[in-house]
Amino acid sequence: DRFFTARIGLRFLMEHHIMSGKQQEEGWAGVIQANFDPTHVLQHAADDARHLCDREFGVAPDVHIRMADEEDSPSATRNNRLTSVPSHMHYICTELLKNAMRATTERHQDADSLPPITVTAAFGEDHLGIRIADEGGGIPLSQVRRIWQYAYTTAPTPLLELDTSGTAPTTRRSALAGFGMGLPLSRLYAQYLGGRLDVRSLEGHGTDCYLHLSRLGAACETVPAMVSTSPAERESTPAPGATPHDSYSMRGLSEYEHAVLSEQLAELRHGHSPSIRQSSL
């Protein structure tokens, strides 16, 4: 969790920096979009998931998307109604819809038609809530806790296939399921900016996934303490009311920093200052 959360944070900063230097449409600032319509993101995620499911099984269930209250839809007078990172939302919803489509298709493979997947979006005071409900048979109670483990999957591990459709043969790998990374990474993406992801299963019927995304400004970046501190275990954000002198006082040094400074001080006292200058370079 620490590793992937740090990676999400670094990728977010790099993408935001790169996109901020490009000409963008109104409402965009880097990878952040103000007053965006969540149904558009959900539709794009559904299209991507259906494409993967159709390529894997030759068929895919329909996805019905609706807002819980049409009056809550974003408008020009609600510019701050939902300011967030659409790419994060797209990734999470695509992973959830891929799982829902695989379960639905496998459970009803002998039926004349596939039951649709229902996606409902609703605005809260500080959050956007999304529910993805399927009729794929649910998750056994004994496996519910295991779904958050990395590399745990109930799907066969995807095999490399030879793609001869192009000018030169290449290998391809199915991306629908089988890696066991989608759910745990989706939960980290949700938590990164103050949201959460929950999965509720009704074994024998289906699964409901509840995604809550915080509107930017309502929550801060959420990272573990091991990620927010430096390798020397020092917090990079000064305490309220602290002065620059307080940040570099001997009292605030870690054990590692104290050992390094003591070694350099000993070299300085013995007239080995060139080695100090060389190490600093």
N, C-alpha and C positions, 0 to 999 in steps of 0.2 A: 504493500500500500504506500509506504514512504517513497519507494523508487518511482512508482507510476504517478503519484501525486506531484512529485518534483518535476517529472517529465511533462505532465499536463501544464504545470505552471510555466515552465520554460518555453514550451511550444506556444502557449497563449501569448506570452510576451513577444516572442520572435515574429509570429504571424501578425500581431497587432502593429508592431513596429514597421514591418514590410508593407502592410496594406495602408498604413497611415501616410506613406509617401506616394501613393497612387491617387489618380483622379477617381473619386467615388460618387455614387448617386446620393441624392439628398436623403438624410436620415442615417447615413453610415458614418462611423468614425472608427477606422481600422476594421477590426472584426466585430465591433459592437454596432448594433442597429437599434435605433429608437423607434418606438411605436410600430413594431412589425406585427404582422398578422400570423399567429401561430398555425392557423389552418393551412397556410401556404407551405410552411416548413413540414407539417405533417403529411401533406399531399406528396411532396417531393420524397420524403422518407418512405411513404407507402409505395410509390412508383419504383424506387430502387429495390425495396424488399420483394415486390411482386416480380420484378425482372429476374432476380436471383432464384426465387422459388419456381418460376416457370421454366427456367433453364435446368433446374435440378429435377423437377417432377413432371414437367410438361403441362402443369396447371397451377393456378394460384387462386386463393380465395379473394373475394372483393373486400375492400376496406371502406367502411362508412364513417365519415368524419363530420362532426358537428360541434358547434359551440353550445354550451349549456344555456346561455342566454344571449340572444342576438344583440340585445342592447349593450352588452359588454364588449362587443367587437371593437377593435381599435378604430379611432377616428382622428381627424385633424385636431379636435379639441381635447384629445387625451394623449398628448405627445409623450407623457411620462408613464402612460399606463403600463407598458411593458418595454423596458430597455434591457436587452440581454445579448447573449452570444448565440445567434441562430445555428452556427456550425456545431456547437456542443449539443444543442437540442436535436439537431438532425442526426447526429451520431447515435445518441441514446435511443431515439425513437426507431431508427432503422434496425438496431440490434433487437429491440423488443418486438418489433413487427416480424423480423426474420424468425424469431423463436415461435411466435404465435402462428405464423404461416406454416412452418414445418410441422408443428403439433397438429394443426387443423387438417392439413393435407394427409398426413400419415393416418390419423384416426378415421377420416371419412374417405379413404381412397377408393372404397367400393361403392360409395353413394353416388346418386345421380348428379348431385350438386354439393358444393361445399358451403357450410354456413359462413356468413360474413364475419369479419372482425370489426368490432365497434370501437371507435376512438372518440372520446368525449373530452373537450377542453373547457375549462372554467376558470375565470379570474377570481382570485381572492384579494384580500387587502394588499398584501405584499408579495404574493406568489401566483404563479400560473400553475394550475393543476391539470394533469392529463391522465386519463384512465384508458388503458388498452385492454379490452375484454375479448377473449376467444373461447371457442368450444372445442378445444383440442384434447380434452380428457383430464387436464390438470396434472399436478405433480404429486407423486406419492408423499405422504407425510414424512416418511423415513428419509426422503431425499431433499426436503425443503432447505435444510441448513447447508447442504453440500453445494447448492447452486451458486453460492458466493465464493466457492473455492476456485482458485486459478487452475486452469487446465482440466477442470471437471466437466464432462459432457456426457450426454446419453446418446449422442449421434456418432455414427462411425467416423473415425479419423479420415479426413479427406485425403485421397490419393492423387499423386501427380498424374496428369493425363497428357497425352501428346496431341497438340493442336496443329493440324496440317492444313488449316484453312488459309493461312498466309503464304507468303512467298517462301519462307523458311520455317521448318518445323520448330515449334517451341513448346514448352511445358506450361500447363495451366493448372490451377487448383480451385476447387469449388469454395466459395466464400459464404455459403448459406449457413453452415453449422459444422461443428466438429472440433473446434479449437478450444472451447471452454474459457474464452477470455471476454466475451461480450458483456455478460451480466456484471462481473466484478469491476470491469473498466467503466461501464455505464454508471454504476453507483458512485465511483470516484469522480467522474465528470459532473454528476449531479451535486455531490457534496462540495466540490471545489469552490463553487460560488454560492454556498449556503442553501442548497436544495437537498432533496432526498429521493430515494427510490425504494419502493416497497413492492413485494410480490405476495399476492394472496391466492392460494390454490383451493379449488373445490374438486377434489379427486373424483373422477367419474364424469365430470362435466367440462370444466375449463379453468383458465387462469386469468386473474385480473392483475394488471401491473399499474401502480399508482406512482406517477412522476410529479414531483413538486419542484418548480424552478423559481428561485428568488429573483425578483426584479432588482437589477443593479442599483445600488444605493441603499437597499434595505438590508444587505448583509455584506460582510467583508470576505476576502479570500480566506478559505478554510484549508489550512495545511497543518500537518503534524509538527510538533515542536522540533523534531529531528530534522525537518526540512527547513523551517524558518530560521534556524540558527546556523552559524558558520561552522566549518570543520573544527575550529578551536572551541566550539560550544559557547559562543558569545552571540547574544541577540543583536541583530543589525539595527534594530529600531531603538533609539535612546529612550530611556524612561522619561515620563513627564517631569519637566522642571530640571532635567539634568543638563549640566554644562559640558562643553567639549573636554574640560580638564577631568571631569568625572569619568568620561568614557575611557580615558587612558591612564587612570590612576592604578597604582600597584595593587590596590585593594580589589579591583575588579578583574585582575588577570586570572586566566585559567592556569591550571597546573602546567600544561604544555607550554603556554606563553612564558610563564615564569622561568621554566627550565631553559628555554631558548635564549631569553634575555640574560640570564645568569651566565650562560656559556659565552655569549658575546662580550659581556662585561669583563669576564676573566681574561679573554684574549686581548681586550683593550688595555687592561692593566699590565699585561706582560709585553706590551709593545707590538702586538700582532694586528695592528689596525688594517694593513693591506688586505688580510684575509676577510675582514669584515666588509671592506669596500667591494671586494670581489664577489662575496656572497650576495651582497645587496644588488649587484648588477645582474 
